[in-house]
Amino acid sequence: MNKLFFILLAVLSVKVLPAQNKFTMEDVVGRALLQSPAFKQAETRRETRYWQYRYFRTNYNPQLRMSSNNAGSLYNNSFTPVRQPDGSIQYLPLNQLNPGVNFGLQQPIQWTGGMIYANSSYNYFNNITKDTRQWNGAPFNIFVNQPLFAYNQYKWDRKIEPIRYEESKREYAESMEQISRDAVTAFFSVMQAQVNAQIAKFNLANNDTIYKIEQGRYNIGTTSQDKLLQVELQLLRSRQDVAQADLDLQTASLRLRTFIGLRSGERFELSLPDAIPQFEVNEEEALLYAKQNRAAFIAFERRKLEADQAVAQAKGERYQVGLTASYGTNNVGSSLGDLYQNPSRQQMANVTFNVPLVDWGRRKALMRTATANKKLNDYIIAQDEVAFEQEIITQVRQFEMLRLQIEITKKADEVAQERYLVAQNRYLIGKIDITNLNIALNEKDTAKRSYLEALKAFWSAYYDLRRLTLYDFANGRLLYLADANG
């Protein structure tokens, strides 16, 4: 009975390890595009820019408002000073109710930069002390405010804001490709750390075997103490390399886990991509897709419009001339209905102006500054357009070179692995010394790391090319569709 109890206790005390997932590079990229913090930030920025654009659109829609229109206080119960005919002051009780409300409809005139208002206002006065009541109001009133020769904000916003919103949609598509690229970087950082750990453990086991062989040779006098100490030192360094490689692997794994949003207890193992996509990239075609899809390209147009906007604003601020006019009806009565009985017409027109007579060249300097800034902006944009095209061309040429580099480094890895096996066999039969064996070992490790670095560079360039053109050359499809991203 006691024996059965201890067996059961031992079974229950065994720690159950969580299942380990095996992720490919595509799995890591997919997770990053669905649950990474970078993805959530991009989604939030897209939503913010969408609502900013919606806010801009409402500037051109009529606005219906209701506001209070109280002449003084809504209710006043106090003593107020009243000057008498002899000049003395007498404080008299005051008990008054004076509410008012205004209903207004306003509509901007986007073509001229003016504003038109239509409103109705009502005021009620009740002197409770003397029990007198009266209504006053304007049942209908229309008011126009039109600046003359002025800068029209509505006109320029209507040109610029749709481009800015289109930029934000394309920037979102580019940010998705940037997240994919960053996920690839994090993936290969773990892969490199994983391979370095495997290399370090293999080298440790290998050096431990070599140390025992050298120790045996030393005991029978076929090798020197110097070579034995050299192998022992190499064994100690291998143990240090294993500890450092394990730490680097843990650090890289934690960074990847954080980037793609994995739970802390979820274990994983990575595997290299099975194949390299085969497709041709043409410089002219890549440039065409980049100009068609990239946010930076339409940003050139926006920046030119903003420079023209600054010139127009400087020009419009030279003189300040405005026209205001209103037409409506108003009336007074003892009841609200009396306001609509034979109301009186109410008309008003006014012209305001502020024209400098002597400003010592102030407005001329303002205009010249805006013009010079526009000229500078044109030069900068022209240079940025050249850099834009050069970046695409460089990326295409580099991409083809990286594909070739993978083939070379993969072959070098295979040759170095085979050479090491040959060197190891020759060492065991005493044909070469430990120095030559170490050279073959280092070349094997360097070739493996070079192959991984070439893979990392290729896939990083692959997603860079997608981001720079917003086109998937491997599958022949656009990565940004204006209607779908609207």
LUMZA-960408 format. One record per residue: x, z, y of N, C-alpha, C, O in turn. Coordinates in steps of 0.1 Angstrom, whole numbers, plus 2048, in hexadecimal, padded with zeros to 3 digits. Layout:
! residues N
XZYXZYXZYXZY
...
! end
This chain:
! residues 486
8088007F480080080080980080D8067F9816
81380980D81C8098188247FC81A8267F7825
8277F680E82F7E980F8267DE81582A7D681D
8197DE8118107D481780E7D682680C7CD82E
80D7E382A80C7E68388177E18418157DB84B
8247E383C82F7DE8438307CF8448357CA84E
82C7C983982C7BA8398227B58448257AC84B
8167BB84480C7B784E8117BA85C80F7B1865
8177C585E81D7C886C8277BE8708287BA87B
8307BA86683A7B086A8347A386D83979C876
82979F86682379286981D79287781E78887F
81679D87B81079E88881A79F89381679B89E
8267A48918307A589B83779989E83F7988A7
83578E89683C78289883777B8A582B77A8A6
8407778AD83C7718BA8397628B884175B8B3
82D75E8BC8297508BA82D7488C682974B8D1
83673E8C483B7368CF83072C8D382A7268CA
82E7298DF82571F8E48297118DF83570F8DE
81F7098DD8226FB8D982A6F48E48296F68F0
8346EC8DF83D6E58E88386D68EA8376CF8E0
8356D28F68316C48F983D6BC8FB8476C0900
83B6AF8F68466A58F884169B903837694901
84869B90E84469291984D68691A859687919
84767B91C84F66F92085066E92F84A676936
85766593585866394384B660949847665954
84365894283665494782C660947824661950
82E66993E82667593E82967E94A820683950
83667F94D83A68795983568196683068896E
83667496783166D97382266F97481D67197F
81B66D96980C66F96980867D96D7FE67E975
80F68796880B69596C80E69797B80669E982
81969298081D69398E81268D99780F6929A2
80C68299280267B99A7F468199A7EB67D9A1
7F368B9917E66929907E56A09947DB6A5999
7F16A79927F06B69947FC6BC99C7FD6C899D
8056B39A08116B99A780D6BE9B58036B99BB
8146C79BB8126CC9C98136C09D280C6BF9DC
81D6B79D081F6AC9D98136A39D980F69D9E4
80C6A19CE8006999CD7F56A09D57ED6999DC
7F36AD9D47E96B49DB7EB6B39EA7E26B29F2
7F86B49EE7FB6B29FC7F76A4A017F26A3A0C
7FA69A9FA7F768C9FD7E868A9FE7E3684A07
7E16909F57D268F9F57CC696A027C3691A08
7D26A1A057CD6A9A117D06A1A1E7C86A0A27
7DC69BA1F7E0692A2A7D6686A2B7D2683A36
7D3680A207CA675A207BC679A257B6672A2D
7B7684A217AA689A257AA68DA347A1689A3B
7B5693A397B6696A477B6689A4F7AE689A59
7BD67FA4B7BD673A537B066BA537AC665A5C
7A966DA4779C667A4779266DA5178B666A58
79267AA51789681A5B78D67FA6978567FA72
79A67DA6C79F67AA7979966CA7D79566AA89
799663A74794656A77785656A79780650A82
77E65EA71770660A7376D666A81763662A87
77566FA85773675A9277566BA9D76D66BAA7
77F662A9B781658AA577564EAA677164AAB1
76F64BA9B764642A9B758648AA2750640AA8
756655AA274B65BAA974C65BAB874265CABF
758658ABD759657ACB75164BAD174E64BADD
74E641AC9746636ACE737636ACB73062DACE
733641AC5725643AC271E64CACC725654AD3
71164AACE70A652AD870A661AD4709664AC8
70B66AADD70B678ADB6FE67EAE16FC67DAED
6F6685AD96EA68CADE6ED69AADF6F16A0AD5
6EC6A0AEA6EF6AEAEC6E46B6AF36DC6B1AFA
6E46C3AF06DB6CCAF76E36D7AFD6EB6DDAF5
6E16DAB096E96E5B0F6E16EDB196D66E9B1D
6E66F9B1B6DF702B246E16FDB336EB6F8B36
6D76FFB3B6D86FBB496D2706B526C9704B5A
6D8712B516D371DB586D971DB666E671CB68
6D171FB706D6721B7E6D972FB806D0737B83
6E5733B7E6E9742B7E6E7748B716EB743B67
6E0754B716DE75BB646D1757B5E6C7754B65
6D0758B516C4755B4A6B9760B4E6AE75DB51
6BD76DB4E6B5778B526BC781B5B6C8784B58
6B6785B666BD78EB706B4799B746A9796B7B
6B77A5B716AF7B1B766B97BAB7D6BF7C2B76
6B97BAB8A6C37C2B916BE7C3BA06B47BEBA4
6C67CABA86C47CBBB66CE7C1BBD6DA7C1BB9
6C97B9BC66D17AFBCD6D17B2BDC6C77B5BE1
6DC7B0BE26DD7B2BF16D67A7BF86D879BBF5
6CE7ABC026C77A0C0A6C97A4C196C67AFC1E
6CF79AC216D279DC2F6C479CC376BD792C35
6C27A6C3F6B67A6C476B879FC556C479CC58
6AD79CC5C6AF795C696B879CC736BE796C7B
6B87AAC726C17B1C7B6CF7B2C776D77B8C7D
6D27ABC6B6E07ABC666E37B6C5C6EE7B6C56
6DA7BFC5A6DC7C9C506DA7C4C426D47B9C40
6DF7CCC386DD7C8C2A6D47D1C246D47DEC25
6CA7CBC1C6C07D3C156C17CFC066C07C3C03
6C27D9BFD6C27D6BEF6B47D6BE96AD7E0BEA
6B07CABE46A37C9BDF6A37C6BD06AD7C0BCB
6997CBBC96997C8BBA6977BABB76907B2BBE
69D7B5BAC69C7A7BA869A7A7B996A27ADB91
6907A0B9568C79FB87688790B8467C78DB87
691788B7F68F77AB7E693775B7169C779B6A
68B76AB6C68E763B60690754B6468874EB6A
69C74FB6069F741B656A6739B5A6B2736B5B
69F735B4F6A572DB446A571EB4869D71AB50
6AE717B416AE709B436B4702B376BD708B31
6B06F6B356B66EEB296B86E0B2E6B06DAB36
6C26D9B286C56CCB2B6C76C4B1E6CF6C8B15
6C06B9B1C6C16B0B116C86A3B166C369CB1F
6D46A0B106DB695B156E068BB0A6E368FAFF
6E067EB0D6E5674B046F066DB0C6EE667B16
6FC66CB06707666B0C70D65BB0370E65DAF7
711650B09716645B0272263FB0972163AB15
72E63EB03739638B0A738629B0A732623B01
73D623B1573D614B1674B610B13754610B1B
74D60CB0675B60AB017625FEB0876E5FDB08
75A5F4B0D7605E8B127655EBB2176E5E4B25
75F5F5B287635F7B3576A605B37770607B42
76860EB2D76E61BB2F765625B3676A630B39
759621B3975062AB40747632B3774A632B2A
73D639B3C735641B35727641B3B725641B47
71C640B3270F640B3770864CB3170964FB25
700653B396F965FB356EA65DB386E6657B41
6E2662B2F6D3663B316CF671B2D6D2676B22
6C9678B366C6686B336B968AB3A6B3684B43
6B3695B356A769CB3A6AB6ABB3C6B06B1B32
6A86B0B476AB6BFB4A69F6C6B4F6966C0B56
69D6D2B4A6926DBB4E6966E9B5169F6EEB4B
6916EEB5C6946FBB61687703B6467D6FEB69
68770FB5F67B718B6167F724B6968972BB66
677727B7467A733B7C66E73CB7C663738B7F
671749B79666753B7966B75FB80674767B7B
665761B8C66876EB9465F778B8F653779B94
663780B8665A78AB80656795B8A64B79AB8A
65E797B9465B7A1B9E64F79DBA66467A5BA9
64F790BAA64478BBB263A783BAA63077EBB0
63C782B9D63377BB9463176CB99625768B9B
63C765B9B63B757B9F64374FB9564E753B90
63D743B9164373BB8764472CB8C63C728B94
64F726B87650718B8C659710B82663716B7D
656703B8065E6FAB776656F0B8065F6ECB8A
6716EDB7D6786E2B846806DAB7A6866E0B70
6816CDB7C6896C6B726896B7B756826B2B7E
6926B0B6E6936A2B6E68F69CB6169769CB58
682697B5F67E692B52687687B4D689686B41
68C67FB56694674B5269F671B5C69C671B68
6AB66FB576B666CB606C1664B596C4668B4E
6C665AB5F6D0652B596DC652B626DA650B6E
6E8654B5D6F4655B656FF64DB5F70164CB53
706645B6871163DB6471D641B6B71D642B78
729642B64735645B6A73F63AB65742639B59
744632B6E74C627B6B759627B73759624B7F
76562AB6D771628B74774619B76771611B6E
77B616B8177E608B8578D606B8479460FB89
7925FBB7F7A05F8B7E7A8603B777B4606B7A
7A260AB6D7A8615B677AC612B587A8608B53
7B361BB537B761AB457AB61DB3C7A5627B3E
7A9615B3279D616B297A261CB1C7A7614B13
7A0629B1A7A462FB0D79D62AB017A3628AF6
790627B03788623AF878D615AF278D613AE6
79160CAFB7955FFAF77A2600AEF7A35F9AE4
7AB608AF37B8609AEC7B7611ADF7BD60DAD5
7AF61BADF7AC623AD27A661AAC87A961BABC
79D611ACC796608AC37A05FEABD79E5F9AB1
7AB5FBAC47B55F2ABE7BF5FAAB57C35F4AAB
7C3606AB97CE60DAB27C9615AA77CF615A9C
7BE61DAA87BA626A9E7B7620A907BA626A86
7B0614A907AE60EA827BB60BA7B7BC60CA6F
7C5607A837D2604A7D7D9611A787DF611A6E
7D861BA807DD628A7C7D762DA6F7DE633A66
7CA62BA6E7C362FA627C7627A567C962CA4B
7C961AA587CD611A4D7DB615A497DF615A3D
7E4619A527F161EA4F7F062AA467F762BA3C
7E7633A497E6640A417E263DA337E7643A2A
7D9633A317D662FA237E1629A1B7E362CA10
7E9621A227F561BA1C800626A19807625A0F
80162FA2380A63AA21807642A15810647A0E
7FA644A127F564CA077FA6449FA7FF64B9F1
7F86379F97FC6309EE80B6319EC8106329E1
8136309F78216319F682563F9F282F6419EA
81E6499F68216579F281F6599E38276619DD
8166529DD8146539CF82064D9C78246539BD
8256429CD83163D9C683E6469C98466479C0
83E64C9D48496569D78486629CD8536679C9
83C6669CB83A6719C183F66D9B38466759AC
83C6619B084065B9A385065B9A285665E998
8566569AD8646569AE86B6639AD8746659A6
86566D9B486A67B9B38686819A58716889A0
85D67D99F85B68299186667C98886A68397F
86966F98A87466998188167098488867397A
88467499089067B99389168898C89B68C986
88669098D88569D98688669B97788C6A3970
87F69197288068E96388E68C95E892692955
8956839658A36809618AC68C9648B768D95D
8A969496D8B26A09708B16A99638BB6AF95F
8A56AB95E8A36B39528A96AC9468B06B293E
8A769E9458AD69793A8BD69893A8C369A92F
8C36979468D16989478D66A69438E06A893C
8CE6B09488D26BE9448D06C09358D76C792F
8C56BA92F8C26BB9218CE6B59198D26BA90F
8D26A991D8DD6A29168EA6A99188F26AB90E
8EC6AF9248F96B69268F96C391D9046C7918
8ED6C991B8ED6D59128F06D19048F76D88FD
8EA6C59008ED6C08F28FC6BD8F09026C08E6
9026B68FA9106B38FA9196C08F99226C08F2
9156CA90291D6D690291C6DD8F49266E28F0
9106DE8EE90F6E48E19166DD8D691C6E28CD
9156CF8D791D6C78CD92C6C98CF9336CB8C5
9316C98DB93F6CB8DE9436D98D994F6DB8D4
93B6E38DB93E6F18D79406F18C894A6F78C3
9366EB8C09376EB8B29446E38AD94B6E78A4
9466D88B49516CF8B195E6D68B39686D68AB
95F6DD8BF96C6E48C296E6F08BA97A6F48B7
9636F68B59657018AC96B6FC89F973703899
9666F189A96B6EB88E97A6E788F9826EA887
97D6E189B98B6DD89D9946E989E9A06E889A
98F6F38A49987008A599B7058979A6709895
99170588F99470A88199E70187A9A6705872
99C6F487C9A66EA8769B46ED87B9BD6ED873
9B56EE8889C26F088E9C86FD88A9D46FF888
9BF7078889C47148849CA7138769D471A873
9C370C86D9C870A8609D57028609DE706858
9D66F88689E36F08699EE6F986E9FA6F886A
9EB7028789F570B87D9FA714873A06718872
9F171986A9F57238609FE71C856A06723850
9FD70F854A0670984AA11702851A196FB84A
A1270385EA1D6FE866A1D6EF869A286EA86C
A126E9869A116DA86CA0D6D887BA0D6CC87F
A0A6E2882A076E1891A0E6EC898A126F6892
A0F6EA8A5A166F48AEA0C6FE8B3A006FC8B4
A117098B8A097148BEA0370E8CB9F87128CF
A0B7068D2A067008DF9F96F88DD9EF6F98E4
9F86F08D29EC6E88CF9E16F28CB9D56EF8CF
9E46FC8C49D97068C09D370C8CC9C770E8CD
9DC7118D59D77178E19CF70D8EA9C57118F0
9D37018EA9CB6F68F19BD6F58EC9B36F48F3
9BC6F58DE9AF6F48D89A77008DA99B6FF8DD
9AD70C8DA9A67188DD9A07198EB99571D8ED
9A97148F49A471490299870A90498F70D90B
9996FF8FD98E6F58FD9816FB8F79766F88FC
9837038ED97770A8E79717148F19647148F2
97971B8F897472590296C71E90D962722912
97271291196B70A91C95E70591795470391E
95D70190A9516FC90494670790493A704907
94A71390194071E90293A72091092F722913
94471F91A93F72092893671492C92D716933
93A7089279326FC92A9236FD92491A6F992A
92270391891570591290C70F91B90170C91D
91271A91F90B72392890771C9358FB71E939
91071593B90C70E9489027039458F970294E
9036FC93A8F96F19378EB6F79358E16F1939
8EA70292E8DD70992C8D770D9398CB70C93B
8DF7139428DA71794F8D570B9578CB70C95D
8DD7009578D96F495E8CC6EE9598C46E9960
8CA6EF94C8BE6EA9458B26F29498A76ED94C
8B46FF9498A970894E8A570595C899705960
8AF7049658AC7019738A56F497589B6F397C
8AA6E996F8A46DC9708966DC96A88D6D6970
8946E395F8866E495987D6EB9628716E7963
8816F69698796FD9728756F597E8696F5982
87E6ED98387B6E498E8706D998A8676D6991
8726D497E8696CA97985B6D09778516CA97B
85B6DC97184E6E396E8476E697C83B6E497C
84E6EA9868486EC9938436E09998386E099F
84B6D59988476C899F83A6C29998326BE9A0
8396C298B82D6BC9858226C69838186C297D
8246D29868196DC9858166E197780A6E3974
8206E396F81F6E896281D6F79628236FE96B
8156FD95981470B95882171195382970B94C
82471D95783172395483372594583F725941
82972793D82A72992F82A71C92782C71D91B
82871192D8277049268356FE92483C6FB92D
8396FD9178466F89138456E991183B6E490E
8516E39148516D491385F6D090F8696D7911
85F6C390A86C6BC90786A6AE90C85F6A890B
8756A891187469B91687B69190D884694905
87668490E87B67990687E66E91087666B919
88866690D88C65B91688265091587B64E90A
88064791F87763C91E87B633913887631910
87162D90C87462590187A6179048836138FE
87661190F87A60491387B60292287560A929
8825F89268845F593487B5E993787B5DF930
8725EA9418695DF9448715D294887B5D3950
86D5C79438735BA94686B5B294F8605AE94B
86F5AF95B8685A79648725A296F87D5A8971
86F59797587759198087259598D866596990
87B59999687759C9A487D5929AE88A5909AE
87558B9B58795819BF87A5889CD87058E9D0
8845859D488558B9E287A5879EB8745909F2
87757A9EB86C5769F485F57C9F085757F9F9
85C57D9E38505829DE84F5919E28445969E6
85A5989E085A5A79E38585A99F28515B29F6
85E5A09FB85C5A1A0984D59FA0D8485A5A15
847595A06839591A0983059DA068275A1A0E
8325A49FA82A5AF9F782C5BBA008235C2A03
8395BDA0483C5C8A0D8355C6A1A82F5D0A20
8355BAA2082F5B7A2D81F5B8A2B8185BBA35
81A5B5A2080C5B5A1D8075C3A1C7FB5C6A1F
80F5CCA1680A5D9A1280F5E5A188095EFA19
81C5E4A1D8225F0A2281D5F5A308185EEA38
81C603A31818609A3D822606A4981D604A54
82F605A46839603A508375F6A5783A5F5A63
8325ECA508315DFA568255DEA608275D9A6B
81A5E4A5C80F5E4A678125EEA7180C5EDA7C
81B5F7A6F81F601A798265FAA858265FEA90
82D5EEA828335E7A8C8295E2A9682B5E3AA2
81D5DDA918135D9A9A80D5E4AA280B5E3AAE
80B5F0A9C8065FCAA3810600AAE80B603AB9
81C600AAB826604AB58275FBAC18295FFACC
8255EEABF8245E5ACA8185E7AD28195E6ADF
80D5EAACC8005EDAD38025F9ADB7FD5FAAE6
808603AD680A610ADD81360EAE9811614AF3
81D605AE8825602AF481D5FBAFF81E5FEB0A
8145F1AFA80B5EBB048015F5B0A7FE5F4B16
7FD5FEB027F4608B077FA611B127F4614B1C
807614B1080E61CB1A80F615B2780E61BB32
811608B268125FFB328055FFB39804600B45
7FA5FDB317EC5FCB377E960AB3D7E260AB48
7ED615B377EA622B3D7F1624B4A7EB629B54
7FD620B4B805621B577FF619B627FE61DB6E
7FA60DB5E7F4604B687E7609B6D7E4608B79
7DF60FB647D2615B687D3621B707C9625B77
7DE628B707E0634B787E5632B867E663CB8E
7E7626B897EC623B977E1626BA27E462BBAC
7D4622B9E7C9625BA87BE62CBA07BD62AB94
7B7634BA77AC63CBA179F639BA979D63EBB3
79862FBA378B62BBAA78062DB9F781628B94
775632BA376A634B9A75C632BA175B634BAD
75362EB9974562CB9E73C634B9573C634B89
73363CB9C729644B9571B641B9B71A63FBA7
711640B9370463DB986FA644B8E6FC645B82
6EE648B936E464EB8B6D664AB906D5647B9C
6CD64AB876BF648B8B6B6650B816B9651B75
6AC656B876A365EB7F698664B8769565FB92
69166DB81685673B87687683B8768D688B7E
681689B91681698B9067469DB9766D695B9E
6706A9B946646AFB996646BEB9866C6C4B91
65A6C4B9E6586D3B9D6496D5B9A6416CCB9E
6466E0B946386E3B916376F1B8B6416F7B87
62B6F5B8A628702B84628702B7562970DB6F
6276F6B6F6286F5B606316EAB5C6356E2B65
6356E9B4F63E6DFB4B6376D1B4C63E6C8B4F
62A6D0B4A6246C3B4B6246BEB596236B1B5B
6246C6B636246C2B716306B9B746306B1B7E
63B6BBB6D6476B4B706466A5B6D64D69CB73
63C6A1B65639693B6262F68DB6B62B681B69
629695B7361E68FB7C62468BB89629693B92
62467DB8B62A677B9863767DB9B639682BA6
64167BB9364F681B96655678BA165266DBA3
65E67EBA8666678BB3672671BAD678675BA3
675665BB368165EBAF68E665BB468E66BBBF
698664BAC6A566BBAF6B0660BAD6B265CBA2
6B765CBB86C1652BB76CD657BBE6CD65EBC7
6D9652BB86E6656BBE6F064CBBA6F0646BAF
6F9649BC3704640BC1710645BC870F64ABD4
71C643BC2728648BC9734640BC473563CBB9
73D63EBCD74A638BCA755642BCE756646BD9
75E645BC476964EBC7776646BC577763CBBD
780649BCD78D642BCC79864BBD1796654BD9
7A3649BCB7AF650BCF7BB646BCE7C1643BC4
7BE640BD97C8635BDA7D463ABE27D263EBEE
7E063ABDD7EC63EBE47EF634BEF7F0628BEC
7F2639BFA7F7630C05806630C0680C625C07
80C63BC0581B63CC0481F646BF981C652BFA
824641BEE82864ABE3837648BE083C64EBD5
83F641BE884D640BE785163ABD985B63EBD3
84A630BD584D629BC984A631BBC84F62DBB1
84163BBBD83E643BB183763BBA683B63CB9B
82D635BAA82562DBA082D621B9B82B61DB90
83561BBA483D610BA0847614B9584960DB8B
84D620B97856625B8D84F628B80855626B75
84362DB8183B630B74839623B6D83A623B60
835619B7483260CB6E83F606B6883F600B5C
84A606B6F856601B6A85B608B5E861602B55
859615B5E85D61DB52856619B4685C617B3B
849617B47841613B3C845605B37845603B2B
8485FCB4084C5EFB3C8595EFB3585B5E8B2B
8635F7B3A8705F8B3486F5FEB268765FAB1D
866608B2486460EB1785E604B0D862604B01
8555FCB128505F2B0A85A5E8B0585B5E4AF9
8635E4B0E86E5DBB0A8775E1B0087B5DBAF6
87B5EEB028835F5AF987C5F6AEB8825F5AE1
86F5F9AEB8675FAADF8675EDAD78685EDACB
8665E2ADF8675D4AD88745D2AD18755CDAC6
87F5D6AD888C5D5AD188E5DDAC58935D9ABB
8895EAAC68895F3ABA8815EEAAF8855EEAA3
8755E9AB286D5E3AA78735D7AA08735D5A94
8795CEAA98805C3AA388B5C7A9988D5C1A8F
8935D1A9D89D5D6A948975DDA8889D5DBA7D
88C5E4A898865EAA7E8805E0A748815E2A68
87C5D5A798775CAA718825C4A688805C1A5D
88E5C2A6F8995BDA6789D5C7A5C8A05C4A51
89D5D4A608A15DFA568975DFA4B89A5E2A3F
88A5DDA4E87F5DDA448825D2A3A8815D5A2E
8855C6A3E8885BBA358945BEA2D8955BBA21
89F5C3A348AB5C5A2D8AA5D0A228B05CEA18
8A25DAA248A05E4A1A89A5DEA0E89E5E2A02
8905D5A0F8895CFA048935C69FC8945C79F0
89B5BEA038A45B59FD8AF5BD9F58B35B99EA
8B45C79FC8BE5CF9F58B95D69E98C05D79DE
8AD5DB9E98A75E19DE8A55D89D28A75DB9C6
8A15CB9D589F5C19CA8AC5BE9C48AD5BE9B8
8B65BC9CC8C35B89C68C95C49BE8CF5C29B4
8C75D09C38CD5DC9BC8C55DE9AF8CB5E29A5
8B85DB9AF8B05DD9A38B65D49978B75D998C
8B95C799A8BE5BF9908CC5C398B8CF5C297F
8D45C89948E15CE9908DF5DA9878E75DC97D
8D65E298A8D45EE9828CF5EB9748D25F296A
8C75E19728C25DD9658CE5D895C8CF5DC951
8D75D19628E45CD95B8EC5D99588F35DA94D
8ED5E39618F55EF95F8F05F79538F85FD94C
8E35F79518DD5FE9458E35F89388E75FF92F
8E25EB9378E75E492B8F65E79298FA5EA91D
8FE5E793490C5EA93290F5F892E9165FB924
90960293490B61093190561492390B61C91D
8FA60D91F8F56109128FF60B9079026128FD
9055FF90990F5FA90091B6039009216068F6
91F60790C92B61090D92961D906932623900
91D62290791962F90091B62D8F19206368EA
9166228EB91761F8DD92661E8D992A6238CE
92D6168E193B6148DD9436228DE94B6248D5
94062A8E89486368EA9446408DE94D6478D9
9376408DA9336488CF93B6448C294064C8BA
93B6378C09426328B49516358B49576388AA
9576338C09656368C29696448BF9736488B9
96064D8C396265C8C196265F8B296A6668AD
9586598AB95865B89C96565689596A65D88C
96A64B89A97664689498264F89898A65288F
9826548A498D65D8A898C66A8A199667089E
98066F89E97E67B89798367A88998A683884
98066F88298566D87599466C87499B67186B
99A66587E9A966487E9AF6718819BA67487C
9A96798899AE68788C9AE68F87F9B869687D
9A468E8779A269686B9AD6938619B269B859
9B26868619BC6828589CA68385E9D467F858
9CB68886B9D768A8719DE67D8779EA67D87A
9D667387A9DB6678809DC66888F9E5661895
9D46708969D56728A49D56818A79D168989F
9DA6848B39DA6938B79CE6978BE9C568E8C1
9CD6A38C29C16A98C89BF6A38D69B36A28DA
9C969F8DD9C86998EA9C068C8EA9B768A8F2
9C36838E19BC6778DF9AE6798DB9A56728DF
9AC6838D299E6868CE99668B8DA98A6878DC
99B6938E39946988EF99168C8F898768C8FF
99A6838F999867790298C66F8FD98366C905
98B66D8F097F6668EA97366E8EC9686698EE
97467C8EB9686848ED9636838FB9576828FD
96C68490596868391396267691695867591E
96866B91096265E91395465C90D94B656913
9526629019446628FB93A66990492F664907
93E67590993567D91293367591F927675924
93D67092593C66893293365C93092B659939
93465592592C64992291D64D921914646926
91A65891A90C65D9199076609268FB65D929
90E66792E90966B93C90865F9458FE65F94D
91065594390F64994C9036419488FC63C951
90064193B8F363A9378E764193D8DE63A941
8E764E93C8DB6569428DA6539518D0652956
8E66539588E66519668E16439698DA641973
8E56399618E062C9638D162B9618CA624969
8CB6329578BD6329558B66389618AC633966
8BB6439668B664A9718B664197E8AC641985
8C163B9808C263298C8B862698B8B2622995
8B662197F8AD61597D89F619980898613987
89A62497988C62897B88962D98987E62B98E
89363399089163799E89062B9A688762A9AF
8986219A48976149AB88A60D9A88856069B1
88560E99C87960899886D60D9A18656069A6
86D61B9A28626209AA86461F9B985B61E9C0
87161E9BD87461B9CB86F60D9CE86960B9D9
8716039C586C5F69C785D5F59C88575EE9D0
8565FD9C08475FE9C08436049CE8395FF9D4
84A60E9D28466149DF84960B9EB84160B9F4
8546049EA8575FB9F684E5EF9F784E5E8A01
8485EB9EC8405DF9EC8315E19E98295D99EB
82E5ED9E38215F19DE81C5E69D58105E29D5
8255E29CC8215D89C28285DB9B58345DF9B5
8215DB9AA8265DE99D82B5D19968225C9991
8385CE99783D5C199283C5C198283B5B697C
83D5CC97C83C5CD96D82F5C996882E5C295E
8245CD96F8175CA96A80F5BF9738045BB970
8165BB97E8105B09868045B498D7FA5AD98D
8045C09947F85C599B7FB5CC9A88065D19A9
7F25CB9B17F45D29BE7F25E19BC7E95E59B5
7FA5E99C37F85F79C37F05FC9CF7EE6089D0
7ED5F39D87E45F79E37D95EC9E57DC5E19E7
7CD5F19E57C25E89E77BA5EE9F37B55F99F2
7B85E79FD7B25ECA0A7A45F1A077A15FCA0C
79C5EAA0078E5EE9FD78D5FA9F47856039F6
7965FA9EA7966059E179B6129E779661D9E3
7A46119F17A961D9F77A1621A047A562AA0B
79761AA0678F61DA1278862AA1178162EA1B
! end
